[in-house]
């Protein structure tokens, strides 16, 4: 009689970092709503306008992060991901996915934006195909996992401490310090594009909000308007002074 040998219950999975082949069929799940890409783009936009994005970085949305676990390829696509440094691609090649360690550094931040229909953002399923929480925490070991509920404006920041995600508490301004970017992350209420509601925004150490392009344009417009008003007021003062001097019999050309 043949006895089936089962693996020990505590056997750890074998994790390798193999770049996906070019013809690997990536999951093509549709974005659940039009807010998710707006949130992701807004986060990147303010970083870029502040001059904080380097060519060596990878910042992407709905982009596949890969690992091979027990010879099975696992791909999860967070709504926003930040990798401090990646290997450059050959000219003309497009990055379809990212495998940490083989293509560059490990991601430092992943974000998930919760839709009306909650997915696997909190799933700790430790078996194939694995929950996102388990994948980010135990397989990729990403230092910071952000979960944002845009419908209600709730922001959670979880940092990896001793191999487990620990939920952080906000500061007195209800913002979270994100060490990987040396910035604060918080919730801002307002309008951008066609959406008015809760947004994720960046603040620097001094509490200055990193602006979007439209806000920078408005700021420059206000500065230009103030300069125009200042010049107009100066011209009016000059005209009044000239009139007063002429009334006193003083010819300006003689001054």
Phi, psi and omega in degrees: 000133180272128179263125179284123180270112178270146178292152177304144185297334184260015180297128181279146178293152178266115184253126175233164186240081183255125179296136181295142174295157185299332183262013180293129181284103178286148177297137183243061181279135179290149174296135189289332176203167185283353179284323184304310178294331177294317178299314181295315182295323180295322178297317180290320185303312183292326176295317182293316181292334177276000179073029185257002180256124178261157181297332182282348183278161170234118174233120186213165178230145181050049190238133188289124170258135192236150171205156176249119183241118183050047177068012176249129179283127179246132179228124173236142184243093178293160180289337178204136180219143178233123176242123185299323183206131178232158177289139179294150178272153172299153180305132177088349181273141180252135180279113181269336182200179181218126176250112180303155176074319178273336181245002181149200183288167175288144175304143179264332182218136165233148178230144172233134177255116185287129177266180180300326176259104185296136181260229185254022184300330180256006186288128176253022179307115185270011182241158179307132008269012175073142174282157182299317180302311180297318182297314181290323186278309190264333183260302179280334181055055180281128187301323185229126179241117182254132175237124183237132177254090187294335180291330182240359176073025180266128180242129176240136175237123181243124178252143181284117180231118181053040175083004180227145177286131178241125182287130182270159176258142180286166176278191184294341177265010182062036177241159182243136178279123180253100188298323184300330181249357180059040182220162171266147175240133180206180181261135180234137181254125180172199185237137171216138184055229183263003186249129175243125183166220183266132178232154170269132181228159176256144172231146178276182183301328182275002179087012179277131180287131174282121191273154171276169181300316181296325179289323177296320178297315178296322179297315179295323179295318179295320178296316179296321179294320178296320178294321179296316179296322179295318179293321179295318178295321179295321179294319178297319178297320180295319179295317180295320180295319180296319180295321180294319180293320178297324178295337179267006178081017181259123179275124183299327182291342180272351182276000000 
